[in-house]
Every structure is written in C-alpha cells, then in structure tokens.
Amino acid sequence: MRIAKPLLLVTTPIGLAFGLYEGWRLAGGLVVIMAAMIALVGAAMLSVVLTVRREKRAEDAARAAPSSSAHDET
C-alpha cells in the first residue's frame, strides 16, 4: 500500500491523458464523449467521498455530544 497508492495517483492521470489522446487520433469527436464520461464518473466519486465524510463528521459529533435519554430502553 505504501508504494501502490502514490503509483496509482501518478499513473492514472497519465493513462487518462493518453487514452484521450488516442481517442482524438482515432475518432476526433470521440474524445468529447470520453471526457464527458470521465467527468461524470469523477463527479460520482466525489459525491460519494463527500457524503461519507459528512456522515462521519455527523457520527463523530453525535458521539462527542452528551448522550440523551432518547436511547435509553425503559
């Protein structure tokens, strides 16, 4: 994991750029569709990351707050 993470962070954008270049060479306008797809997948991943971080912050805040009697079973 120590080597793999930086390696992926470097090679992924290089691979995407190379793929877009090859798409341009192959079909010209295809690159627009490919770039749109990459942007859509990136936006979806960003949405998931932001949602997970927001839920983690809310969970941490709930743990830090004094517990109320709403969770008591009587």
PDB file of N, CA, C and O in Angstrom:
ATOM      1  N   MET A   1       0.829  -1.193   0.000  1.00  0.00           N
ATOM      2  CA  MET A   1       0.000   0.000   0.000  1.00  0.00           C
ATOM      3  C   MET A   1       0.868   1.248   0.000  1.00  0.00           C
ATOM      4  O   MET A   1       0.475   2.274  -0.555  1.00  0.00           O
ATOM      5  N   ARG A   2       2.023   1.174   0.605  1.00  0.00           N
ATOM      6  CA  ARG A   2       2.906   2.325   0.695  1.00  0.00           C
ATOM      7  C   ARG A   2       3.396   2.758  -0.685  1.00  0.00           C
ATOM      8  O   ARG A   2       3.567   3.950  -0.940  1.00  0.00           O
ATOM      9  N   ILE A   3       3.619   1.795  -1.571  1.00  0.00           N
ATOM     10  CA  ILE A   3       4.098   2.103  -2.917  1.00  0.00           C
ATOM     11  C   ILE A   3       2.924   2.206  -3.894  1.00  0.00           C
ATOM     12  O   ILE A   3       2.945   3.034  -4.805  1.00  0.00           O
ATOM     13  N   ALA A   4       1.925   1.387  -3.709  1.00  0.00           N
ATOM     14  CA  ALA A   4       0.828   1.311  -4.673  1.00  0.00           C
ATOM     15  C   ALA A   4       0.021   2.602  -4.752  1.00  0.00           C
ATOM     16  O   ALA A   4      -0.349   3.023  -5.848  1.00  0.00           O
ATOM     17  N   LYS A   5      -0.256   3.233  -3.629  1.00  0.00           N
ATOM     18  CA  LYS A   5      -1.093   4.425  -3.640  1.00  0.00           C
ATOM     19  C   LYS A   5      -0.456   5.573  -4.438  1.00  0.00           C
ATOM     20  O   LYS A   5      -1.116   6.123  -5.320  1.00  0.00           O
ATOM     21  N   PRO A   6       0.800   5.956  -4.164  1.00  0.00           N
ATOM     22  CA  PRO A   6       1.401   7.018  -4.982  1.00  0.00           C
ATOM     23  C   PRO A   6       1.540   6.623  -6.447  1.00  0.00           C
ATOM     24  O   PRO A   6       1.408   7.461  -7.339  1.00  0.00           O
ATOM     25  N   LEU A   7       1.804   5.353  -6.689  1.00  0.00           N
ATOM     26  CA  LEU A   7       1.944   4.889  -8.067  1.00  0.00           C
ATOM     27  C   LEU A   7       0.627   5.057  -8.827  1.00  0.00           C
ATOM     28  O   LEU A   7       0.624   5.505  -9.974  1.00  0.00           O
ATOM     29  N   LEU A   8      -0.485   4.702  -8.195  1.00  0.00           N
ATOM     30  CA  LEU A   8      -1.792   4.864  -8.829  1.00  0.00           C
ATOM     31  C   LEU A   8      -2.142   6.335  -9.012  1.00  0.00           C
ATOM     32  O   LEU A   8      -2.731   6.716 -10.023  1.00  0.00           O
ATOM     33  N   LEU A   9      -1.777   7.162  -8.030  1.00  0.00           N
ATOM     34  CA  LEU A   9      -2.072   8.588  -8.140  1.00  0.00           C
ATOM     35  C   LEU A   9      -1.311   9.249  -9.285  1.00  0.00           C
ATOM     36  O   LEU A   9      -1.764  10.256  -9.829  1.00  0.00           O
ATOM     37  N   VAL A  10      -0.171   8.696  -9.652  1.00  0.00           N
ATOM     38  CA  VAL A  10       0.615   9.252 -10.751  1.00  0.00           C
ATOM     39  C   VAL A  10       0.199   8.645 -12.086  1.00  0.00           C
ATOM     40  O   VAL A  10       0.027   9.370 -13.065  1.00  0.00           O
ATOM     41  N   THR A  11       0.039   7.336 -12.139  1.00  0.00           N
ATOM     42  CA  THR A  11      -0.205   6.678 -13.424  1.00  0.00           C
ATOM     43  C   THR A  11      -1.637   6.843 -13.938  1.00  0.00           C
ATOM     44  O   THR A  11      -1.851   6.817 -15.150  1.00  0.00           O
ATOM     45  N   THR A  12      -2.612   7.011 -13.059  1.00  0.00           N
ATOM     46  CA  THR A  12      -3.998   7.142 -13.511  1.00  0.00           C
ATOM     47  C   THR A  12      -4.214   8.381 -14.381  1.00  0.00           C
ATOM     48  O   THR A  12      -4.762   8.256 -15.476  1.00  0.00           O
ATOM     49  N   PRO A  13      -3.803   9.575 -13.936  1.00  0.00           N
ATOM     50  CA  PRO A  13      -3.985  10.739 -14.824  1.00  0.00           C
ATOM     51  C   PRO A  13      -3.186  10.629 -16.130  1.00  0.00           C
ATOM     52  O   PRO A  13      -3.640  11.092 -17.177  1.00  0.00           O
ATOM     53  N   ILE A  14      -2.007  10.020 -16.065  1.00  0.00           N
ATOM     54  CA  ILE A  14      -1.219   9.827 -17.285  1.00  0.00           C
ATOM     55  C   ILE A  14      -1.965   8.905 -18.239  1.00  0.00           C
ATOM     56  O   ILE A  14      -2.024   9.169 -19.440  1.00  0.00           O
ATOM     57  N   GLY A  15      -2.534   7.827 -17.712  1.00  0.00           N
ATOM     58  CA  GLY A  15      -3.301   6.894 -18.534  1.00  0.00           C
ATOM     59  C   GLY A  15      -4.546   7.533 -19.124  1.00  0.00           C
ATOM     60  O   GLY A  15      -4.891   7.278 -20.278  1.00  0.00           O
ATOM     61  N   LEU A  16      -5.225   8.369 -18.334  1.00  0.00           N
ATOM     62  CA  LEU A  16      -6.406   9.065 -18.861  1.00  0.00           C
ATOM     63  C   LEU A  16      -6.021  10.022 -19.983  1.00  0.00           C
ATOM     64  O   LEU A  16      -6.696  10.081 -21.010  1.00  0.00           O
ATOM     65  N   ALA A  17      -4.944  10.766 -19.789  1.00  0.00           N
ATOM     66  CA  ALA A  17      -4.496  11.689 -20.828  1.00  0.00           C
ATOM     67  C   ALA A  17      -4.103  10.930 -22.098  1.00  0.00           C
ATOM     68  O   ALA A  17      -4.438  11.351 -23.205  1.00  0.00           O
ATOM     69  N   PHE A  18      -3.396   9.819 -21.934  1.00  0.00           N
ATOM     70  CA  PHE A  18      -3.005   9.013 -23.086  1.00  0.00           C
ATOM     71  C   PHE A  18      -4.240   8.452 -23.803  1.00  0.00           C
ATOM     72  O   PHE A  18      -4.295   8.430 -25.032  1.00  0.00           O
ATOM     73  N   GLY A  19      -5.216   8.006 -23.032  1.00  0.00           N
ATOM     74  CA  GLY A  19      -6.450   7.492 -23.624  1.00  0.00           C
ATOM     75  C   GLY A  19      -7.212   8.559 -24.383  1.00  0.00           C
ATOM     76  O   GLY A  19      -7.750   8.289 -25.457  1.00  0.00           O
ATOM     77  N   LEU A  20      -7.266   9.773 -23.841  1.00  0.00           N
ATOM     78  CA  LEU A  20      -7.932  10.869 -24.550  1.00  0.00           C
ATOM     79  C   LEU A  20      -7.181  11.222 -25.840  1.00  0.00           C
ATOM     80  O   LEU A  20      -7.796  11.505 -26.868  1.00  0.00           O
ATOM     81  N   TYR A  21      -5.869  11.203 -25.772  1.00  0.00           N
ATOM     82  CA  TYR A  21      -5.074  11.484 -26.972  1.00  0.00           C
ATOM     83  C   TYR A  21      -5.333  10.429 -28.053  1.00  0.00           C
ATOM     84  O   TYR A  21      -5.514  10.759 -29.226  1.00  0.00           O
ATOM     85  N   GLU A  22      -5.347   9.175 -27.647  1.00  0.00           N
ATOM     86  CA  GLU A  22      -5.609   8.100 -28.613  1.00  0.00           C
ATOM     87  C   GLU A  22      -7.031   8.185 -29.158  1.00  0.00           C
ATOM     88  O   GLU A  22      -7.262   7.897 -30.332  1.00  0.00           O
ATOM     89  N   GLY A  23      -7.976   8.576 -28.324  1.00  0.00           N
ATOM     90  CA  GLY A  23      -9.345   8.779 -28.795  1.00  0.00           C
ATOM     91  C   GLY A  23      -9.407   9.891 -29.832  1.00  0.00           C
ATOM     92  O   GLY A  23     -10.147   9.795 -30.811  1.00  0.00           O
ATOM     93  N   TRP A  24      -8.632  10.944 -29.616  1.00  0.00           N
ATOM     94  CA  TRP A  24      -8.580  12.038 -30.580  1.00  0.00           C
ATOM     95  C   TRP A  24      -7.988  11.572 -31.907  1.00  0.00           C
ATOM     96  O   TRP A  24      -8.489  11.911 -32.979  1.00  0.00           O
ATOM     97  N   ARG A  25      -6.910  10.787 -31.818  1.00  0.00           N
ATOM     98  CA  ARG A  25      -6.279  10.275 -33.042  1.00  0.00           C
ATOM     99  C   ARG A  25      -7.200   9.327 -33.792  1.00  0.00           C
ATOM    100  O   ARG A  25      -7.227   9.326 -35.023  1.00  0.00           O
ATOM    101  N   LEU A  26      -7.946   8.529 -33.064  1.00  0.00           N
ATOM    102  CA  LEU A  26      -8.785   7.515 -33.680  1.00  0.00           C
ATOM    103  C   LEU A  26     -10.059   8.096 -34.292  1.00  0.00           C
ATOM    104  O   LEU A  26     -10.396   7.802 -35.439  1.00  0.00           O
ATOM    105  N   ALA A  27     -10.762   8.921 -33.519  1.00  0.00           N
ATOM    106  CA  ALA A  27     -12.080   9.337 -33.985  1.00  0.00           C
ATOM    107  C   ALA A  27     -12.390  10.807 -33.763  1.00  0.00           C
ATOM    108  O   ALA A  27     -13.534  11.213 -33.967  1.00  0.00           O
ATOM    109  N   GLY A  28     -11.436  11.616 -33.359  1.00  0.00           N
ATOM    110  CA  GLY A  28     -11.656  13.054 -33.207  1.00  0.00           C
ATOM    111  C   GLY A  28     -12.714  13.408 -32.187  1.00  0.00           C
ATOM    112  O   GLY A  28     -12.393  13.643 -31.022  1.00  0.00           O
ATOM    113  N   GLY A  29     -13.955  13.450 -32.596  1.00  0.00           N
ATOM    114  CA  GLY A  29     -15.054  13.843 -31.720  1.00  0.00           C
ATOM    115  C   GLY A  29     -15.325  12.868 -30.584  1.00  0.00           C
ATOM    116  O   GLY A  29     -15.990  13.214 -29.608  1.00  0.00           O
ATOM    117  N   LEU A  30     -14.820  11.671 -30.710  1.00  0.00           N
ATOM    118  CA  LEU A  30     -14.994  10.669 -29.655  1.00  0.00           C
ATOM    119  C   LEU A  30     -14.422  11.157 -28.333  1.00  0.00           C
ATOM    120  O   LEU A  30     -14.887  10.772 -27.259  1.00  0.00           O
ATOM    121  N   VAL A  31     -13.414  12.004 -28.426  1.00  0.00           N
ATOM    122  CA  VAL A  31     -12.761  12.496 -27.220  1.00  0.00           C
ATOM    123  C   VAL A  31     -13.733  13.302 -26.354  1.00  0.00           C
ATOM    124  O   VAL A  31     -13.621  13.285 -25.129  1.00  0.00           O
ATOM    125  N   VAL A  32     -14.664  13.993 -26.961  1.00  0.00           N
ATOM    126  CA  VAL A  32     -15.645  14.778 -26.203  1.00  0.00           C
ATOM    127  C   VAL A  32     -16.518  13.846 -25.372  1.00  0.00           C
ATOM    128  O   VAL A  32     -16.775  14.120 -24.200  1.00  0.00           O
ATOM    129  N   ILE A  33     -16.967  12.765 -25.959  1.00  0.00           N
ATOM    130  CA  ILE A  33     -17.796  11.799 -25.239  1.00  0.00           C
ATOM    131  C   ILE A  33     -16.980  11.122 -24.133  1.00  0.00           C
ATOM    132  O   ILE A  33     -17.477  10.913 -23.027  1.00  0.00           O
ATOM    133  N   MET A  34     -15.736  10.786 -24.439  1.00  0.00           N
ATOM    134  CA  MET A  34     -14.878  10.148 -23.431  1.00  0.00           C
ATOM    135  C   MET A  34     -14.622  11.093 -22.257  1.00  0.00           C
ATOM    136  O   MET A  34     -14.670  10.675 -21.100  1.00  0.00           O
ATOM    137  N   ALA A  35     -14.350  12.369 -22.555  1.00  0.00           N
ATOM    138  CA  ALA A  35     -14.106  13.350 -21.496  1.00  0.00           C
ATOM    139  C   ALA A  35     -15.358  13.556 -20.645  1.00  0.00           C
ATOM    140  O   ALA A  35     -15.262  13.704 -19.427  1.00  0.00           O
ATOM    141  N   ALA A  36     -16.523  13.566 -21.275  1.00  0.00           N
ATOM    142  CA  ALA A  36     -17.783  13.706 -20.534  1.00  0.00           C
ATOM    143  C   ALA A  36     -17.995  12.510 -19.607  1.00  0.00           C
ATOM    144  O   ALA A  36     -18.432  12.670 -18.468  1.00  0.00           O
ATOM    145  N   MET A  37     -17.683  11.321 -20.099  1.00  0.00           N
ATOM    146  CA  MET A  37     -17.839  10.127 -19.274  1.00  0.00           C
ATOM    147  C   MET A  37     -16.871  10.163 -18.087  1.00  0.00           C
ATOM    148  O   MET A  37     -17.253   9.828 -16.966  1.00  0.00           O
ATOM    149  N   ILE A  38     -15.630  10.565 -18.329  1.00  0.00           N
ATOM    150  CA  ILE A  38     -14.647  10.659 -17.252  1.00  0.00           C
ATOM    151  C   ILE A  38     -15.094  11.686 -16.220  1.00  0.00           C
ATOM    152  O   ILE A  38     -14.967  11.455 -15.017  1.00  0.00           O
ATOM    153  N   ALA A  39     -15.620  12.831 -16.688  1.00  0.00           N
ATOM    154  CA  ALA A  39     -16.106  13.863 -15.769  1.00  0.00           C
ATOM    155  C   ALA A  39     -17.291  13.358 -14.953  1.00  0.00           C
ATOM    156  O   ALA A  39     -17.387  13.657 -13.762  1.00  0.00           O
ATOM    157  N   LEU A  40     -18.185  12.606 -15.563  1.00  0.00           N
ATOM    158  CA  LEU A  40     -19.346  12.066 -14.855  1.00  0.00           C
ATOM    159  C   LEU A  40     -18.918  11.072 -13.776  1.00  0.00           C
ATOM    160  O   LEU A  40     -19.412  11.128 -12.650  1.00  0.00           O
ATOM    161  N   VAL A  41     -18.020  10.182 -14.109  1.00  0.00           N
ATOM    162  CA  VAL A  41     -17.533   9.213 -13.124  1.00  0.00           C
ATOM    163  C   VAL A  41     -16.786   9.932 -12.003  1.00  0.00           C
ATOM    164  O   VAL A  41     -16.928   9.571 -10.835  1.00  0.00           O
ATOM    165  N   GLY A  42     -15.998  10.937 -12.347  1.00  0.00           N
ATOM    166  CA  GLY A  42     -15.301  11.715 -11.325  1.00  0.00           C
ATOM    167  C   GLY A  42     -16.260  12.427 -10.392  1.00  0.00           C
ATOM    168  O   GLY A  42     -16.045  12.454  -9.180  1.00  0.00           O
ATOM    169  N   ALA A  43     -17.325  13.007 -10.948  1.00  0.00           N
ATOM    170  CA  ALA A  43     -18.329  13.684 -10.125  1.00  0.00           C
ATOM    171  C   ALA A  43     -19.043  12.692  -9.206  1.00  0.00           C
ATOM    172  O   ALA A  43     -19.332  13.016  -8.054  1.00  0.00           O
ATOM    173  N   ALA A  44     -19.325  11.504  -9.700  1.00  0.00           N
ATOM    174  CA  ALA A  44     -19.973  10.482  -8.868  1.00  0.00           C
ATOM    175  C   ALA A  44     -19.054  10.057  -7.727  1.00  0.00           C
ATOM    176  O   ALA A  44     -19.504   9.892  -6.593  1.00  0.00           O
ATOM    177  N   MET A  45     -17.777   9.882  -8.024  1.00  0.00           N
ATOM    178  CA  MET A  45     -16.828   9.500  -6.967  1.00  0.00           C
ATOM    179  C   MET A  45     -16.698  10.618  -5.938  1.00  0.00           C
ATOM    180  O   MET A  45     -16.646  10.351  -4.738  1.00  0.00           O
ATOM    181  N   LEU A  46     -16.646  11.858  -6.392  1.00  0.00           N
ATOM    182  CA  LEU A  46     -16.567  12.994  -5.481  1.00  0.00           C
ATOM    183  C   LEU A  46     -17.799  13.061  -4.590  1.00  0.00           C
ATOM    184  O   LEU A  46     -17.690  13.345  -3.398  1.00  0.00           O
ATOM    185  N   SER A  47     -18.957  12.803  -5.156  1.00  0.00           N
ATOM    186  CA  SER A  47     -20.203  12.807  -4.391  1.00  0.00           C
ATOM    187  C   SER A  47     -20.177  11.754  -3.286  1.00  0.00           C
ATOM    188  O   SER A  47     -20.596  12.021  -2.159  1.00  0.00           O
ATOM    189  N   VAL A  48     -19.688  10.568  -3.609  1.00  0.00           N
ATOM    190  CA  VAL A  48     -19.604   9.500  -2.605  1.00  0.00           C
ATOM    191  C   VAL A  48     -18.629   9.882  -1.499  1.00  0.00           C
ATOM    192  O   VAL A  48     -18.929   9.693  -0.320  1.00  0.00           O
ATOM    193  N   VAL A  49     -17.471  10.412  -1.862  1.00  0.00           N
ATOM    194  CA  VAL A  49     -16.466  10.794  -0.867  1.00  0.00           C
ATOM    195  C   VAL A  49     -17.012  11.876   0.053  1.00  0.00           C
ATOM    196  O   VAL A  49     -16.855  11.789   1.271  1.00  0.00           O
ATOM    197  N   LEU A  50     -17.651  12.896  -0.515  1.00  0.00           N
ATOM    198  CA  LEU A  50     -18.196  13.977   0.307  1.00  0.00           C
ATOM    199  C   LEU A  50     -19.312  13.484   1.235  1.00  0.00           C
ATOM    200  O   LEU A  50     -19.414  13.933   2.377  1.00  0.00           O
ATOM    201  N   THR A  51     -20.142  12.567   0.746  1.00  0.00           N
ATOM    202  CA  THR A  51     -21.215  12.013   1.575  1.00  0.00           C
ATOM    203  C   THR A  51     -20.641  11.212   2.735  1.00  0.00           C
ATOM    204  O   THR A  51     -21.107  11.344   3.867  1.00  0.00           O
ATOM    205  N   VAL A  52     -19.646  10.392   2.471  1.00  0.00           N
ATOM    206  CA  VAL A  52     -19.032   9.594   3.536  1.00  0.00           C
ATOM    207  C   VAL A  52     -18.391  10.498   4.578  1.00  0.00           C
ATOM    208  O   VAL A  52     -18.533  10.262   5.778  1.00  0.00           O
ATOM    209  N   ARG A  53     -17.685  11.531   4.126  1.00  0.00           N
ATOM    210  CA  ARG A  53     -17.050  12.459   5.079  1.00  0.00           C
ATOM    211  C   ARG A  53     -18.082  13.196   5.906  1.00  0.00           C
ATOM    212  O   ARG A  53     -17.895  13.372   7.110  1.00  0.00           O
ATOM    213  N   ARG A  54     -19.182  13.637   5.278  1.00  0.00           N
ATOM    214  CA  ARG A  54     -20.234  14.353   6.007  1.00  0.00           C
ATOM    215  C   ARG A  54     -20.878  13.438   7.049  1.00  0.00           C
ATOM    216  O   ARG A  54     -21.113  13.864   8.179  1.00  0.00           O
ATOM    217  N   GLU A  55     -21.165  12.187   6.684  1.00  0.00           N
ATOM    218  CA  GLU A  55     -21.769  11.255   7.639  1.00  0.00           C
ATOM    219  C   GLU A  55     -20.813  10.919   8.771  1.00  0.00           C
ATOM    220  O   GLU A  55     -21.246  10.747   9.910  1.00  0.00           O
ATOM    221  N   LYS A  56     -19.527  10.822   8.481  1.00  0.00           N
ATOM    222  CA  LYS A  56     -18.539  10.542   9.531  1.00  0.00           C
ATOM    223  C   LYS A  56     -18.463  11.706  10.504  1.00  0.00           C
ATOM    224  O   LYS A  56     -18.388  11.500  11.716  1.00  0.00           O
ATOM    225  N   ARG A  57     -18.481  12.950   9.975  1.00  0.00           N
ATOM    226  CA  ARG A  57     -18.465  14.120  10.861  1.00  0.00           C
ATOM    227  C   ARG A  57     -19.698  14.134  11.752  1.00  0.00           C
ATOM    228  O   ARG A  57     -19.595  14.429  12.943  1.00  0.00           O
ATOM    229  N   ALA A  58     -20.863  13.819  11.194  1.00  0.00           N
ATOM    230  CA  ALA A  58     -22.103  13.804  11.974  1.00  0.00           C
ATOM    231  C   ALA A  58     -22.052  12.718  13.042  1.00  0.00           C
ATOM    232  O   ALA A  58     -22.503  12.924  14.169  1.00  0.00           O
ATOM    233  N   GLU A  59     -21.503  11.567  12.684  1.00  0.00           N
ATOM    234  CA  GLU A  59     -21.387  10.479  13.652  1.00  0.00           C
ATOM    235  C   GLU A  59     -20.423  10.844  14.778  1.00  0.00           C
ATOM    236  O   GLU A  59     -20.701  10.567  15.945  1.00  0.00           O
ATOM    237  N   ASP A  60     -19.302  11.460  14.440  1.00  0.00           N
ATOM    238  CA  ASP A  60     -18.341  11.881  15.450  1.00  0.00           C
ATOM    239  C   ASP A  60     -18.928  12.949  16.360  1.00  0.00           C
ATOM    240  O   ASP A  60     -18.680  12.938  17.566  1.00  0.00           O
ATOM    241  N   ALA A  61     -19.705  13.873  15.796  1.00  0.00           N
ATOM    242  CA  ALA A  61     -20.339  14.915  16.599  1.00  0.00           C
ATOM    243  C   ALA A  61     -21.380  14.310  17.537  1.00  0.00           C
ATOM    244  O   ALA A  61     -21.527  14.758  18.674  1.00  0.00           O
ATOM    245  N   ALA A  62     -22.099  13.297  17.066  1.00  0.00           N
ATOM    246  CA  ALA A  62     -23.110  12.653  17.913  1.00  0.00           C
ATOM    247  C   ALA A  62     -22.451  11.905  19.066  1.00  0.00           C
ATOM    248  O   ALA A  62     -22.992  11.868  20.171  1.00  0.00           O
ATOM    249  N   ARG A  63     -21.293  11.311  18.818  1.00  0.00           N
ATOM    250  CA  ARG A  63     -20.582  10.614  19.893  1.00  0.00           C
ATOM    251  C   ARG A  63     -20.011  11.582  20.906  1.00  0.00           C
ATOM    252  O   ARG A  63     -19.975  11.284  22.100  1.00  0.00           O
ATOM    253  N   ALA A  64     -19.558  12.755  20.435  1.00  0.00           N
ATOM    254  CA  ALA A  64     -18.946  13.737  21.318  1.00  0.00           C
ATOM    255  C   ALA A  64     -19.990  14.424  22.196  1.00  0.00           C
ATOM    256  O   ALA A  64     -19.686  14.807  23.325  1.00  0.00           O
ATOM    257  N   ALA A  65     -21.213  14.584  21.696  1.00  0.00           N
ATOM    258  CA  ALA A  65     -22.281  15.226  22.465  1.00  0.00           C
ATOM    259  C   ALA A  65     -22.718  14.302  23.594  1.00  0.00           C
ATOM    260  O   ALA A  65     -22.695  13.079  23.455  1.00  0.00           O
ATOM    261  N   PRO A  66     -23.112  14.896  24.703  1.00  0.00           N
ATOM    262  CA  PRO A  66     -23.601  14.045  25.804  1.00  0.00           C
ATOM    263  C   PRO A  66     -24.821  13.253  25.366  1.00  0.00           C
ATOM    264  O   PRO A  66     -25.715  13.787  24.711  1.00  0.00           O
ATOM    265  N   SER A  67     -24.853  11.995  25.724  1.00  0.00           N
ATOM    266  CA  SER A  67     -25.955  11.144  25.297  1.00  0.00           C
ATOM    267  C   SER A  67     -27.240  11.544  25.999  1.00  0.00           C
ATOM    268  O   SER A  67     -27.252  11.830  27.196  1.00  0.00           O
ATOM    269  N   SER A  68     -28.317  11.558  25.234  1.00  0.00           N
ATOM    270  CA  SER A  68     -29.609  11.936  25.791  1.00  0.00           C
ATOM    271  C   SER A  68     -30.344  10.680  26.241  1.00  0.00           C
ATOM    272  O   SER A  68     -29.887   9.560  26.012  1.00  0.00           O
ATOM    273  N   SER A  69     -31.460  10.880  26.867  1.00  0.00           N
ATOM    274  CA  SER A  69     -32.228   9.750  27.364  1.00  0.00           C
ATOM    275  C   SER A  69     -33.074   9.113  26.266  1.00  0.00           C
ATOM    276  O   SER A  69     -33.802   8.158  26.535  1.00  0.00           O
ATOM    277  N   ALA A  70     -32.996   9.613  25.052  1.00  0.00           N
ATOM    278  CA  ALA A  70     -33.776   9.053  23.938  1.00  0.00           C
ATOM    279  C   ALA A  70     -33.316   7.645  23.585  1.00  0.00           C
ATOM    280  O   ALA A  70     -34.087   6.866  23.024  1.00  0.00           O
ATOM    281  N   HIS A  71     -32.077   7.311  23.906  1.00  0.00           N
ATOM    282  CA  HIS A  71     -31.549   5.996  23.574  1.00  0.00           C
ATOM    283  C   HIS A  71     -31.735   4.999  24.723  1.00  0.00           C
ATOM    284  O   HIS A  71     -31.411   3.820  24.582  1.00  0.00           O
ATOM    285  N   ASP A  72     -32.242   5.460  25.826  1.00  0.00           N
ATOM    286  CA  ASP A  72     -32.437   4.544  26.967  1.00  0.00           C
ATOM    287  C   ASP A  72     -33.635   3.653  26.721  1.00  0.00           C
ATOM    288  O   ASP A  72     -34.669   4.100  26.225  1.00  0.00           O
ATOM    289  N   GLU A  73     -33.483   2.386  27.073  1.00  0.00           N
ATOM    290  CA  GLU A  73     -34.587   1.441  26.950  1.00  0.00           C
ATOM    291  C   GLU A  73     -35.233   1.300  28.309  1.00  0.00           C
ATOM    292  O   GLU A  73     -34.586   0.888  29.272  1.00  0.00           O
ATOM    293  N   THR A  74     -36.522   1.645  28.392  1.00  0.00           N
ATOM    294  CA  THR A  74     -37.242   1.532  29.671  1.00  0.00           C
ATOM    295  C   THR A  74     -38.485   0.732  29.501  1.00  0.00           C
ATOM    296  O   THR A  74     -39.224   0.527  30.464  1.00  0.00           O
TER     297      THR A  74
END
